[in-house]
Amino acid sequence: MKPAPTRLQLQASIGTHRGDREYQQDRVEVLAHPRLRGALLAVVADGMGGRSGGRMAADQVIITASQLFERYIPGADDPLELLRTILQEAHTMIRLTAISAEQEPHSTVACVLLHPDGACWWAHVGDSRIHLFRGGHLQRRTRDHSYVQDLVDAGELTEAAARNHPMSNVLTASLGTAEDPPLCFDSLHLQGGDALLLCTDGVWHYFGDHELGATVDTLEPREACENLIGKARLRASGRGDNLSLAVIRLLSRQAAAPPPPHPRIEFPPLDEAPARKPGKR
């Protein structure tokens, strides 16, 4: 008898916190495919442009991703073309909305498309990041579209120094800009034990890759989200940005048992009169 093909069981959780800002402009979702069990699309969007503009831009990313993923046919449609279309259409819609908006809306985005056999594709614009960890060790990570990332790539700045650079919040690309942003893609094959972390800069700013990897490797996704948000809030010392993240872990399995649900973790603000951290530019 031919053995059953190995599939991957997915465990996922998402978390968000307003941080020390007056309003939440991040959005994060993990979307299950309506027809293929085990296929999912995870999206993190960090909106910019004021109370209404930033949230509108991030909402537009999620709406576009949800609508296009629902029409996606795994095995027939091109996965990278799906991600490309999500980014392009979200960018166009944000630009159109900006015509009548009071403030100029923009958004970063990081999205991962995952099939149940471990095939994975991702795309990003801006400084929302995607990490792949294997055994707690970083295997691959997106490269930010930011001023300090350009300095790091040129060998003029270390990764550690970039996090605390006075211009670390300056982006070189995002959705909603006057010019079409660069769209960065990657494809890879995941295996049991791998973990994916998608997060905005309000999360990764306070951690090195080693600590992020150890957290998502040793804790269940829900616990990892709680742990990272809690530590980021403490380290922000009352000056924290919005925080959003999604953690996805993969386990090998033979049977087609349904994956556990992915709970949303949403924390209330901890401070009544928080200090404000400078936003992105």
Secondary structure as UniProt FT lines:
FT   STRAND          7..17
FT   TURN            19..20
FT   STRAND          26..32
FT   TURN            37..38
FT   STRAND          40..48
FT   HELIX           50..71
FT   TURN            74..76
FT   HELIX           79..98
FT   TURN            99..100
FT   STRAND          106..114
FT   TURN            116..117
FT   STRAND          119..125
FT   STRAND          129..134
FT   TURN            135..136
FT   STRAND          137..141
FT   HELIX           147..153
FT   TURN            154..155
FT   HELIX           159..163
FT   TURN            166..169
FT   STRAND          184..189
FT   TURN            192..193
FT   STRAND          194..199
FT   HELIX           201..204
FT   TURN            205..206
FT   HELIX           209..218
FT   HELIX           221..236
FT   TURN            237..238
FT   STRAND          243..253
FT   STRAND          264..267
//
